[in-house]
Amino acid sequence: MSNAPHLTFDLDTAGVSRGHLIVPGGADRGELLLPVFGLNKGEGPRLLVTGGNHGNELEGPLVARRLIERLPNAQTCGRVIVLPVLNPLAVEARSSNTPLDGLDLNRVFPGRADGSVIERIADAVSRVLLPMAEIVFDLHSFGPAWDCPPAVMTHPIADADLLAKTLQMAEAFKLPVTLLWEHYDTAGMFDSWAHSQGKLFVCAEFGGGTVSAEALAVYEAGLRNALVALGLVEGQVENVSLSHNESIQTLETLVSDKLKSPARGIFEPRCSVLDEVKQGDLIGILHPMDSLSAESIGIRAPRPSIVLAIGSGAHVDRNEGVAFLARPLKILN
């Protein structure tokens, strides 16, 4: 048996194929078998779809499973590879990080063959699956502690042409928000590594809070729109939104747009996602709970903005994020 990561089947075989990506074992645990689906319809785009990068963001694995069910009767050309759960250990633990090594899979790419279990997963995906794709859709959500609109995002990319193509691909989902997100910590992210390899990579942030039937239908429709835009399936694209009918916007958010709690306590939101706020408008209130004499603290918008995401009401520590603001993205030249 090979000690290198490998697939148990040949993705070049015409038609539907199913098997596993074998992640070799190490000192911390034995080998992992990650289920993989492939559908090869010959010439056309080569797409990799992944979910379950973070274990507390379960919309991605669910939408990926729905995609597997529908592709055999819908795909007309090209090749689609679907890996519904990148990090089964984190999914089982309902955690962003993996219990065995405490690492975040989305901070260790391209991984290490001789590293911890999560580094070995990243290594297997980087060496086996990523070279087979031109385009990657990584399906995330903001997670259960956040309220945010369905969005597709990318981080800034030094290659201006690749950035323009990535934003165009993101907009093809027709979800309420396309986001260019300046992030303070992109080292080791799956998308950063894929972009460095010249891949077109978009990250779907499928909302937050609870996983609902309505939301899953929206996310599935957005993914279908992207497949239509790529020419992998036939059909008409449609604008998709939740029942409160958000308009489609292309936004950018900077590192400075993350609002943090000034103290420990319970955060109470006082606005909703996609609200337009003026400088000084109340975003939420932090209620200290370790002293009844301590006054509650208002958290206000530092500048005119759009509320991109807001904490859904939780106990937070000092300097923990409670909201993200954004603004319309200027048209790229």
Sequence and secondary structure as in RCSB ss.txt:
>XXXX:A:sequence
MSNAPHLTFDLDTAGVSRGHLIVPGGADRGELLLPVFGLNKGEGPRLLVTGGNHGNELEGPLVARRLIERLPNAQ
TCGRVIVLPVLNPLAVEARSSNTPLDGLDLNRVFPGRADGSVIERIADAVSRVLLPMAEIVFDLHSFGPAWDCPP
AVMTHPIADADLLAKTLQMAEAFKLPVTLLWEHYDTAGMFDSWAHSQGKLFVCAEFGGGTVSAEALAVYEAGLRN
ALVALGLVEGQVENVSLSHNESIQTLETLVSDKLKSPARGIFEPRCSVLDEVKQGDLIGILHPMDSLSAESIGIR
APRPSIVLAIGSGAHVDRNEGVAFLARPLKILN
>XXXX:A:secstr
  SS EESS TTSSEEEEEEEEE   SSS  EEEEEEEEEESSS EEEEEE SSTT  HHHHHHHHHHHHHHHHB
 SEEEEEES S HHHHHHTSSB TTT  BGGGSTT  TTS HHHHHHHHIIIIIGGG SEEEEEE  BTTEE  E
EEEE   SSHHHHHHHHHHHHTT  SEEEEE  S  TT HHHHHHHTT EEEEEEE BSS  HHHHHHHHHHHHH
HHHHHTSB S       TT    EEEEE GGGEEE SSSEEEEE S TT EE TT EEEEEE  S SSS  EEEE
 SSSEEEEEEE S EE TT EEEEEEEE     
